[in-house]
Amino acid sequence: MSTPETSRFVRLRVEVVLEVDDEDALTRAALRRIAGDSTMPADERAHAEGSVTEDTAEALAYLVDPFDLVSDVPGIELAQASWSSERIDHDPDSPEWDLDDDDVDEDFDDEAPDRVG
């Protein structure tokens, strides 16, 4: 229910960890995206090409667009988006990367079978 005190804006936070198994393919795709952008000024294009060639995380940032995530969702309009990418050390067995922590019911009996979320 929407009231005058309730904001119509919603912040959606998403964290994704991706494993890059073909850096060259990722870089080539980013370079194709940059080359296909006819609105990009030549000096910005040269900078972008250098960035994606030197850093796989930058290449990924050129290929992932938050608008693509929500463009087909009915009843919304993207008001603002920002995103970034960075190389990280990732150990999938580390408790730090257990994304299901928020889904665990503290009253859940340890002897019960594991739940699938």
C-alpha positions in Angstrom: 0.0 0.0 0.0 1.4 3.4 -1.0 0.9 6.3 1.4 2.3 9.8 1.2 4.9 8.8 3.8 6.0 5.7 1.8 8.7 6.3 -0.8 8.1 4.8 -4.3 11.8 4.2 -4.7 13.3 0.8 -3.9 17.1 0.1 -3.7 17.9 -3.4 -5.0 21.3 -4.7 -4.0 22.8 -7.6 -5.8 26.2 -9.1 -5.3 27.5 -11.6 -7.9 30.8 -13.4 -7.9 31.8 -14.6 -11.4 34.6 -16.9 -12.4 36.3 -15.8 -15.6 37.6 -18.8 -17.4 38.4 -17.1 -20.7 39.8 -13.6 -20.3 40.4 -13.2 -24.0 36.8 -13.9 -24.9 35.6 -11.4 -22.3 38.0 -8.7 -23.5 37.0 -9.3 -27.2 33.3 -9.0 -26.3 33.9 -5.7 -24.4 35.9 -4.4 -27.3 33.1 -5.3 -29.7 30.6 -3.5 -27.4 32.8 -0.4 -27.3 33.3 -0.5 -31.1 29.5 -0.7 -31.6 28.8 2.4 -29.5 28.4 5.1 -32.1 27.7 7.7 -29.5 31.1 7.3 -27.7 33.6 10.1 -28.5 36.9 9.0 -30.0 39.0 10.0 -26.9 36.6 8.2 -24.6 36.7 5.1 -26.9 40.5 5.0 -26.8 40.5 5.2 -23.0 37.8 2.5 -22.8 39.6 0.2 -25.1 42.8 0.6 -23.1 40.9 -0.1 -19.8 39.2 -3.3 -21.0 42.4 -4.6 -22.5 44.4 -4.1 -19.3 41.8 -5.2 -16.8 39.3 -8.0 -17.1 37.2 -6.5 -14.4 36.8 -3.4 -16.5 35.9 -5.5 -19.5 33.1 -7.1 -17.5 31.8 -3.7 -16.3 31.4 -2.7 -19.9 29.3 -5.8 -20.7 27.0 -5.8 -17.6 24.3 -3.2 -17.6 21.9 -2.9 -14.6 19.2 -1.7 -17.0 19.2 -5.2 -18.7 18.3 -6.7 -15.3 15.1 -4.7 -14.9 14.1 -3.6 -18.4 11.4 -6.2 -18.7 10.0 -5.9 -15.2 6.5 -4.4 -15.4 5.5 -1.4 -13.3 9.0 0.0 -12.8 11.3 2.6 -14.3 15.0 2.6 -13.6 15.7 5.9 -11.8 19.4 5.5 -11.1 22.0 2.8 -11.4 25.7 2.4 -10.6 27.9 -0.7 -10.6 31.5 -1.6 -10.5 33.6 -4.7 -10.8 36.9 -5.7 -9.2 39.1 -8.7 -8.9 38.8 -10.5 -5.6 40.2 -13.6 -3.9 37.4 -16.1 -3.6 37.3 -19.2 -1.6 33.9 -20.8 -1.9 34.5 -22.9 1.2 35.2 -19.9 3.4 32.3 -18.9 5.8 32.8 -15.3 4.6 31.2 -16.4 1.2 28.2 -18.2 2.7 25.4 -16.2 1.1 22.7 -18.3 2.8 23.5 -17.0 6.3 20.5 -14.6 6.1 18.2 -17.4 5.2 18.9 -19.6 8.2 16.2 -19.9 10.8 17.9 -19.7 14.2 15.2 -22.0 15.7 15.9 -24.7 13.1 16.9 -27.9 14.8 20.5 -29.0 14.0 19.3 -32.6 13.7 16.8 -31.9 11.0 17.7 -32.5 7.3 19.3 -29.6 5.4 16.9 -27.2 3.8 17.3 -26.1 0.2 16.8 -22.4 -0.3 
